């Protein structure tokens, strides 16, 4: 039975992997209490790129990771969780 999950290895560009890593970073930070992904602004500042560029890369990541486009506000969390699950932030 297919689960709808992508088959490994999932091919990400270096830029996509950088955004994925920055998005999921708060989950790996022991000083962070609440599990939440980094915001677009945090990712943009961390990587010295525009928020618009971050958004475009998140859109691509969501597509590659088969995240439902209707997820709206939950989408960054779903992307970050899938990134961690698949080890794409390593």
N, C-alpha and C positions, 0 to 999 in steps of 0.2 A: 504494500500500500504506500502510495506517495504521501508525504507529509507536507508538501509544498515548500520544504526547506531547500535551499540551494545545495547542489552537490559540491563537496570539497574537491580540489581546491578552488576557491572562488577567486577570480582574478580582479584585483584592485590595482589602480594606478598608484604610484607613490603619493600623489596629491590626495587621492581618496583615502589611502591608508593613514596619512597624516591627520586628516580631518576625523577619521574614525577613531584614531588614538586619542586625539584631543577631546572629542565628544565623550568618550568613555572614561577619561582620566579621573573624574571625581569618584567613580565607583571603586577605583583602585587606591584612592587616597585614604589612609587610615584615620586622618583627622576630620574627615567629612562624615557627619552623622547620617544625614538623609541621603538615600540613594537617588541621585538625579543626574542626568547628563549635563554637561557644560552647555551654557547658552550659546547662541550664534555669536553674540558679542564677545564672550569669553574665548571661544574658538578663534575668532577673527583676530583678537588681540594676541593670543598665544602664538598664532602662526604668522602674524603680520600680513594678513590678507583682509580683503573687504568682507563685510557681512554678506553681501550679494554673492561673492565667490563661495563662501561657506554654504549658503543656501543652495547654490547650483550643485555643489559636491554632495550635499545631503540628499538632494533630489535623486542624483545618480546612485548614491548608496542605497536609498530606499528602493529604487527600482531593482538593483542587483540583488538585494537581500529579500526581495518579494514582500516588502512592507506595504500593507494596504494604503492606497492614496487617501482613503477616507479617514485615516487615523488622526488627521489634523494635529491637534496639540499633543497627542500621545506619540506622534511619529518619532521625535528625537529619542525618547525613552526606548521605544521599540527598536530603533536602529542601534542604540548603544547596547541594549541587552543582547541583540543578535551578534553584534561585533564581539562582545565578551564571550558569548556561547561558542562562537566559531574560532576564537583566538585571533581575530583579525587585528587586534591592537598590539600584538607582539612583534 
